[in-house]
Amino acid sequence: MKRAVGFSVLLILGILTAYVIGFQKNFGEELPYDDEFTGLKERIVIKFSHVVAENSPKGLAAARFAQLVKEKSHDRIEIQVFPNGMRYSESTEVAALQRGEIQMIAPSFSNLNAIDPAWLVMDLPFAFENQAGVDQALNGQLGKRLSQTLEPHGMKGVAFWSNGFRQITNNTHPISQPADFVGLKFRIQPSKVLERQFEALGASTISTPFNEIYHNLETGTADGQENTISNILTKRFYQVQRYMTISNHSYLGYAVVFNKSYWDSLPSDAKLVLQEALEETTRWNKRETNENANRLSQLQQAGDITITRLSEDERMLWRKRLRALYPEFIPVIGSDLMNMIQGP
């Protein structure tokens, strides 16, 4: 009798086990992942390091990208975002990417000219009249050529994100004429174009990491700096600067970059998810950058900063003075790339 009962129990357990296995096969772990994900058996974790605030256009785009990837991959791919230079500064992130310590970064265009001087083209003053001009250039041959410069250095460019146009701030006096720059010192990114831009205006420069700017301004190491409205707001530069000029004199954007070997090793299913999420994030990022007008309003309310807007005549004076630098950089950047930028 006991033997019969034992046999029955084993039989029932066997049936239940077969049922559970069949259920898992058809409806269990594999259910949330459609046929598109047959190649993603292992969880993929991608470390994404950047240096700006989480509430800046790039910081918000990074967070949105991570969320989209999580949703599109049904949590099979995780983007771990490290903002504010938490892991690496802009002077160390490229080398860390090349070594494979992180898989993804989004350096500013100015920080890539050490990889290839072609990137200096994006720093040229008054090269673009508006965001539409920037988008046309980056979505065309110019963007393609710039991305190609990264691959020999073990990097894969996958998108361009925007932050808007740079403005001038300082702690000495209002700036509206080129002569107002004489004798002042400005913090800049490491770019020969930016250095020569301020020299042409009679100012001197220092180049320091992004997360040291506030301290530079607070201690008087620099009288001023150039940056986008969103960075001036989110990093609270307005607290240590008394004057701001809406100049729109040059553009600040980012290249979204993967370690090339890592990118090449990813399953095609994973690449598809990442590319779709990048395309959606890039469109969203453009809309977020357009909110800079609202951020300017917030700046006016947040701090005791005097804002100067250039008249058309004043803007033309700046433009004439600074575009005179272009011939100097033709041998460095290349005439073909110089011819691709917009503007008469």
C-alpha positions in Angstrom: 0.0 0.0 0.0 2.8 2.4 1.0 4.6 1.5 -2.2 1.5 2.3 -4.3 1.1 5.7 -2.5 4.7 6.5 -3.0 4.5 5.7 -6.7 1.4 7.9 -7.0 3.1 10.8 -5.3 6.1 10.5 -7.6 3.8 10.3 -10.6 2.0 13.5 -9.5 5.2 15.3 -8.9 6.5 14.2 -12.3 3.4 15.5 -14.0 3.6 18.8 -12.1 7.3 19.2 -12.9 6.6 18.6 -16.6 3.7 21.1 -16.4 5.9 23.7 -14.7 8.7 23.3 -17.3 6.2 23.5 -20.1 4.6 26.6 -18.5 8.0 28.3 -18.1 9.0 27.5 -21.7 5.8 29.0 -23.1 4.8 31.6 -20.6 7.6 32.1 -18.0 10.9 33.9 -18.2 10.9 34.1 -22.0 7.4 35.5 -22.3 8.3 39.2 -21.9 10.9 38.9 -24.6 9.6 38.5 -28.1 11.4 36.9 -31.0 13.4 40.1 -31.4 15.3 39.2 -28.2 16.3 35.6 -28.9 20.0 36.7 -28.9 19.8 38.4 -25.4 20.1 35.5 -23.0 22.4 37.4 -20.6 21.7 40.7 -18.9 23.7 43.6 -20.4 25.0 46.4 -18.1 26.4 49.5 -19.7 28.2 52.2 -17.6 27.5 55.7 -18.9 29.7 58.5 -17.4 29.2 62.2 -18.0 30.2 65.4 -16.2 27.2 67.7 -16.1 24.3 68.1 -13.7 21.4 65.6 -13.8 18.9 68.4 -14.5 20.8 69.8 -17.5 19.8 68.8 -21.1 22.5 66.2 -21.3 21.8 64.9 -17.8 18.1 64.6 -18.5 18.8 63.0 -21.9 21.1 60.4 -20.3 18.4 59.5 -17.7 15.7 59.3 -20.4 17.9 57.1 -22.6 18.4 54.7 -19.7 14.7 54.5 -19.1 13.9 53.9 -22.7 16.5 51.1 -23.0 15.1 49.5 -19.9 11.5 49.5 -21.3 12.5 48.5 -24.8 14.6 45.6 -23.7 12.2 44.5 -21.0 14.9 45.2 -18.4 17.5 43.0 -20.2 19.7 46.0 -20.8 20.6 48.3 -18.0 22.2 51.7 -18.5 24.0 52.8 -15.3 24.4 56.6 -15.5 27.1 58.4 -13.5 26.6 62.2 -13.7 28.5 65.2 -12.5 31.9 63.7 -13.0 31.2 61.1 -10.4 33.4 58.5 -12.0 35.6 60.5 -14.5 36.2 64.1 -15.4 36.2 65.4 -19.0 40.0 65.1 -19.0 39.9 61.4 -18.0 36.7 60.0 -19.5 38.0 59.4 -23.0 41.0 57.3 -21.8 38.6 55.4 -19.4 36.3 54.6 -22.4 39.3 53.5 -24.5 40.5 51.2 -21.7 37.0 49.7 -21.4 36.4 50.8 -17.8 33.2 52.4 -18.9 31.3 51.7 -22.1 29.7 55.0 -22.9 30.4 58.8 -22.6 29.0 62.0 -24.1 31.9 64.5 -24.3 31.4 68.0 -25.6 32.7 68.7 -29.1 35.5 70.9 -27.6 36.9 68.0 -25.6 37.3 65.8 -28.7 39.7 68.1 -30.6 42.5 66.2 -28.8 41.3 63.1 -30.6 41.2 64.9 -34.0 41.5 68.6 -34.8 38.6 68.3 -37.1 36.3 68.8 -34.1 37.6 72.4 -33.8 35.2 73.2 -36.6 32.3 73.1 -34.1 34.0 75.7 -31.8 34.3 78.3 -34.6 32.5 81.5 -33.5 29.4 82.4 -35.4 29.6 79.3 -37.5 25.9 78.6 -37.1 23.0 81.0 -37.1 20.6 78.8 -35.2 19.8 75.3 -34.0 18.4 74.4 -37.4 21.8 75.2 -39.0 23.6 73.0 -36.4 21.2 70.1 -37.0 21.6 70.3 -40.8 25.3 70.2 -40.5 25.4 67.3 -38.0 22.8 65.3 -39.8 24.8 65.7 -43.1 28.3 65.2 -44.3 29.9 67.2 -41.5 28.5 65.0 -38.8 29.4 61.9 -40.7 33.0 63.0 -41.1 33.4 63.9 -37.5 32.0 60.5 -36.4 34.5 58.8 -38.6 37.5 60.5 -36.9 36.6 58.5 -33.7 36.9 55.0 -35.0 40.7 54.8 -35.3 40.8 55.7 -31.6 38.6 52.8 -30.5 35.5 54.9 -30.3 32.1 54.6 -31.9 30.0 57.8 -32.4 26.3 56.9 -32.2 24.4 60.3 -31.8 24.8 64.0 -31.3 23.0 65.7 -28.4 22.6 69.5 -28.0 22.8 72.0 -25.2 22.4 75.2 -27.1 24.6 78.3 -27.8 27.2 79.7 -25.5 26.7 83.0 -23.6 29.2 85.2 -21.8 29.3 85.9 -18.1 31.7 87.9 -16.0 32.0 89.5 -12.6 33.5 92.9 -13.6 31.2 94.9 -15.9 28.6 94.5 -18.6 29.9 93.3 -22.0 28.3 94.5 -25.2 31.3 95.7 -27.4 34.4 93.7 -28.3 36.5 96.3 -26.4 34.7 95.3 -23.2 36.7 92.1 -23.1 40.1 93.7 -22.8 42.0 92.7 -19.7 39.6 90.1 -18.4 40.4 86.4 -17.9 37.9 83.7 -19.0 37.7 80.0 -18.2 37.3 78.0 -21.4 37.3 74.4 -22.6 40.6 73.0 -24.0 40.3 74.3 -27.5 42.7 76.4 -29.6 39.8 78.0 -31.3 38.3 79.2 -28.0 41.7 80.4 -26.8 42.2 82.4 -30.0 38.7 83.8 -29.8 39.3 85.5 -26.5 42.8 86.6 -27.5 41.2 88.3 -30.5 39.0 90.2 -28.1 41.9 91.2 -25.9 41.2 88.8 -23.0 43.2 85.9 -21.5 42.1 82.4 -20.7 42.5 79.4 -18.5 41.3 75.9 -19.2 39.9 73.9 -16.2 37.5 71.0 -15.8 33.8 71.8 -15.9 33.2 70.9 -12.2 35.9 73.4 -11.2 34.3 76.4 -12.9 32.2 77.6 -9.9 35.4 77.6 -7.7 37.3 79.5 -10.4 34.7 82.2 -10.5 34.1 82.3 -6.7 37.9 82.7 -6.0 38.5 85.1 -8.8 40.9 82.7 -10.6 38.8 83.7 -13.7 36.7 86.9 -14.2 34.2 85.1 -16.3 33.4 82.1 -18.5 31.3 81.1 -21.5 28.5 78.5 -21.3 25.0 77.7 -22.2 22.0 79.1 -20.3 21.2 75.6 -18.9 24.7 75.1 -17.5 24.8 78.6 -16.0 21.5 77.8 -14.3 22.0 74.2 -13.2 25.6 74.7 -12.0 24.6 78.0 -10.2 27.2 80.1 -11.9 24.8 83.1 -11.6 25.6 83.0 -7.8 29.2 84.1 -8.5 28.8 86.2 -11.7 27.2 89.6 -11.8 26.9 90.1 -15.6 25.7 88.0 -18.5 25.6 88.7 -22.2 23.2 86.8 -24.5 25.7 86.5 -27.4 25.0 83.1 -29.0 28.5 83.3 -30.3 29.3 79.6 -30.5 27.7 76.2 -30.0 28.0 73.6 -27.3 27.0 70.1 -28.2 27.9 66.5 -27.3 28.9 63.4 -29.2 27.4 60.2 -27.7 30.2 57.7 -27.9 30.6 53.9 -27.2 33.8 52.0 -26.8 34.0 50.6 -30.3 35.1 47.0 -29.4 32.3 46.8 -26.8 29.7 48.1 -29.4 30.9 45.6 -32.0 30.6 42.8 -29.5 26.9 43.5 -28.7 24.2 41.2 -30.1 22.4 42.7 -33.1 19.2 42.7 -31.0 20.9 44.9 -28.3 22.2 47.3 -30.9 18.7 47.7 -32.4 17.3 48.6 -29.0 20.1 51.0 -28.2 19.8 52.7 -31.6 16.0 53.1 -31.3 16.3 54.5 -27.8 19.1 56.9 -29.0 16.9 58.2 -31.9 14.0 58.9 -29.5 16.2 60.5 -26.9 17.9 62.7 -29.5 14.6 64.0 -30.7 13.5 64.6 -27.1 16.9 66.3 -26.3 16.3 68.8 -29.1 12.9 69.8 -27.6 14.5 70.1 -24.2 17.2 72.4 -25.5 14.5 74.6 -26.9 13.5 75.3 -23.3 16.5 77.6 -22.8 14.2 80.6 -23.1 12.4 79.4 -20.0 15.7 78.8 -18.2 16.7 82.3 -19.0 13.6 83.5 -17.2 14.5 81.3 -14.2 18.0 82.8 -14.2 16.5 86.3 -14.0 14.4 85.2 -11.1 17.0 83.2 -9.3 20.0 85.5 -9.0 21.1 89.1 -9.0 22.6 89.0 -12.4 22.4 91.8 -15.0 21.6 90.5 -18.5 22.7 92.3 -21.6 21.2 91.5 -25.0 23.3 92.4 -28.1 21.8 94.7 -30.6 22.1 93.6 -34.3 24.8 96.2 -34.8 26.7 94.9 -31.8 26.4 91.3 -32.9 27.8 92.2 -36.3 30.8 93.8 -34.6 31.5 90.6 -32.7 30.9 88.5 -35.8 33.3 90.5 -37.9 36.0 90.5 -35.3 35.8 86.7 -34.6 35.2 85.3 -38.0 38.5 87.0 -39.0 40.0 83.9 -37.3 38.7 81.5 -39.8 41.7 81.6 -42.3 44.0 80.7 -39.4 42.3 77.4 -38.9 41.9 76.2 -42.5 45.2 74.3 -42.4 44.3 72.8 -39.0 40.7 71.8 -39.6 40.9 71.3 -43.4 39.3 73.4 -46.1 36.7 70.7 -46.9 35.3 70.8 -43.4 35.5 74.6 -43.2 33.4 74.7 -46.3 30.7 72.5 -44.8 29.8 74.9 -42.0 26.9 77.2 -42.5 26.8 81.0 -42.7 27.9 83.4 -45.4 
